[in-house]
Amino acid sequence: MLAEIFGQFDFKQFISAFVVLFAIIDIIGTLPIVINLQHNGRIISASRASIISLILFVGFMYAGKAFLSLFSLDVSSFAVAGSIIVFIIAMEMVLDIEIFHQNNAAGNDATFTPVVFPLIAGAGSFTTLLSIRSQYTDFNIILAIIANVIVVYCALKMSSKLEKVLSPGIICIFQKAFGIILLSIAVKLFISNITILVAGIQQL
């Protein structure tokens, strides 16, 4: 049984899936956001963020379409909603304003929102997972997910040390720069998926 499972391993597929997911998760681009949240007194647990992200990735990979269909939703609708959240977060970074106010129920914990969702396991990541299942075997995709989650854990774990090394000015520059990039990603994600939704409405 194990030999049959490991026999599905394809190094090329694994690397390809890893690179695609690494690019869409963009943990390097997320670090300035993480540092900014920590600077504002928000708590981020690297271990919990990694475990929750892994569960969400694997769970959505197998049950994503079925879950969305329960609410009569499609991937494009989900992606549009996620792009709006990403857009708001990017606006906070660029304009130095607070839109997401502290949730009393969550306290200062920012592990799930916004770090896990939508920054790590967001609409873009979920949409990508559903797409690459048609190209790669599940075993190689799961290995790529695990590898990316390990990278995420290491990056989040080192974020506080990185904050001590970098000056506030450099962090601010990174924050503004990645905020603009995040805005661009949000706009692209919104436009590409709203176009699909509008086309579907016109066909009705």
C-alpha positions in Angstrom: 0.0 0.0 0.0 2.7 2.4 1.0 4.8 1.4 -2.0 1.9 2.2 -4.2 1.4 5.6 -2.6 5.0 6.6 -2.7 5.2 5.2 -6.3 3.1 8.2 -7.3 5.9 10.6 -6.3 7.1 12.7 -9.2 9.9 15.2 -8.5 9.0 17.4 -11.4 5.3 17.5 -10.4 6.3 18.2 -6.8 8.6 21.1 -7.7 6.1 22.6 -10.1 3.2 22.4 -7.6 5.5 23.8 -4.8 6.6 26.8 -6.9 3.0 27.6 -8.0 1.7 27.5 -4.4 4.8 29.3 -3.1 4.1 32.1 -5.6 0.4 32.5 -4.8 0.9 32.2 -1.0 3.7 34.8 -1.2 4.9 34.4 2.4 7.8 36.7 1.7 5.4 39.5 0.6 3.2 38.7 3.7 6.1 39.2 6.2 5.8 43.0 6.2 2.1 42.6 7.1 3.0 40.2 9.9 5.6 42.5 11.3 3.2 45.4 11.1 0.5 43.4 13.0 3.0 42.4 15.7 4.2 46.0 15.9 0.6 46.9 16.7 0.5 44.4 19.5 -1.3 41.6 17.7 -0.4 38.0 18.6 0.5 35.6 15.8 1.2 31.9 16.5 3.5 30.4 13.9 2.6 26.8 14.9 -1.2 27.4 15.0 -1.1 29.4 11.7 0.8 26.5 10.0 -1.5 23.8 11.3 -4.7 25.7 10.5 -3.3 26.5 7.0 -2.4 22.9 6.3 -5.9 21.7 7.4 -7.6 24.4 5.2 -5.5 23.6 2.2 -6.0 19.9 2.3 -9.6 20.2 3.3 -10.5 22.7 0.5 -8.5 20.6 -2.0 -10.9 17.7 -1.5 -14.1 19.4 -0.4 -13.8 22.9 -1.8 -16.3 22.7 -4.7 -18.7 20.6 -2.6 -18.6 23.1 0.2 -19.2 26.1 -2.0 -22.0 24.3 -3.8 -23.8 23.8 -0.5 -24.3 27.6 -0.5 -24.9 27.8 -4.2 -21.6 29.5 -4.7 -18.9 29.0 -7.3 -15.1 29.6 -7.1 -15.3 33.0 -8.9 -17.8 34.3 -6.2 -15.4 33.1 -3.5 -12.4 34.7 -5.2 -14.2 38.1 -5.6 -15.1 38.1 -1.8 -11.4 37.2 -1.0 -10.1 39.9 -3.2 -12.1 42.5 -1.4 -10.6 41.5 1.9 -7.1 41.5 0.5 -7.8 45.0 -1.0 -8.9 46.4 2.4 -5.7 45.0 4.1 -3.6 46.5 1.4 -5.3 49.9 1.9 -4.4 49.7 5.6 -0.8 49.1 4.7 -0.5 51.9 2.1 -2.5 54.6 3.9 -1.6 53.7 7.5 -5.3 53.5 8.5 -7.2 50.9 10.6 -10.2 49.4 8.9 -10.2 45.9 10.6 -10.9 46.8 14.2 -10.0 44.5 17.0 -12.5 41.7 17.6 -13.2 41.3 21.3 -13.9 37.6 20.9 -10.5 37.0 19.3 -8.6 39.5 21.6 -5.2 40.4 20.2 -4.9 37.2 18.3 -4.4 37.8 14.6 -3.4 34.2 13.8 -6.5 33.2 11.9 -7.7 36.6 10.6 -6.0 38.1 8.7 -2.8 35.9 8.7 -4.2 32.5 7.9 -7.2 33.8 6.0 -6.9 35.6 3.6 -3.2 36.1 3.5 -1.9 32.5 3.5 -4.9 30.4 2.8 -6.9 32.8 0.8 -9.1 32.8 -2.3 -6.1 32.8 -4.6 -4.6 29.8 -2.9 -7.8 27.9 -2.8 -8.6 28.6 -6.5 -5.1 27.5 -7.4 -5.4 24.2 -5.5 -8.6 23.4 -7.4 -6.9 24.3 -10.7 -3.7 22.2 -10.3 -5.6 19.1 -9.3 -6.2 18.6 -13.0 -2.5 18.7 -13.8 -0.8 16.9 -10.9 -1.5 13.8 -8.7 -2.9 14.4 -5.3 0.1 12.9 -3.6 2.5 15.4 -5.1 0.2 18.3 -4.4 -0.1 17.3 -0.7 3.7 17.1 -0.5 4.0 20.6 -2.0 1.4 21.9 0.5 3.4 20.4 3.4 6.6 21.9 2.1 5.0 25.3 1.7 3.5 25.1 5.2 7.0 24.4 6.6 8.3 27.5 4.8 5.4 29.5 6.2 6.2 28.3 9.7 9.8 29.2 9.5 9.0 32.7 8.1 6.4 33.4 10.8 8.8 32.1 13.5 11.6 34.4 12.3 9.4 37.5 11.8 10.1 38.9 15.3 13.8 38.5 14.8 13.6 40.1 11.4 11.8 43.1 13.0 14.7 43.6 15.3 17.2 43.4 12.5 15.4 45.8 10.2 15.0 49.5 11.0 11.5 51.0 11.3 12.2 53.0 8.1 13.0 49.9 6.1 9.9 48.1 7.5 7.8 51.1 6.5 9.2 51.0 2.9 8.6 47.3 2.6 5.1 47.8 4.0 4.2 50.4 1.5 5.8 48.5 -1.4 4.1 45.2 -0.6 0.9 47.1 0.1 0.8 48.4 -3.5 1.7 44.9 -4.8 -1.1 43.5 -2.7 -3.5 46.1 -4.1 -2.5 45.1 -7.6 -3.1 41.4 -6.8 -6.5 42.1 -5.3 -7.6 44.2 -8.3 -6.4 41.5 -10.7 -8.2 38.8 -8.8 -11.3 40.9 -8.6 -11.4 41.8 -12.3 -10.6 38.4 -13.6 -13.3 36.7 -11.5 -16.0 39.4 -11.7 -15.6 39.1 -15.5 -16.5 35.4 -15.3 -19.5 36.2 -13.1 -20.8 38.9 -15.4 -20.4 36.6 -18.4 -22.3 33.9 -16.6 -25.1 36.4 -15.8 -25.3 37.5 -19.5 -25.8 33.9 -20.6 -28.9 33.5 -18.4 
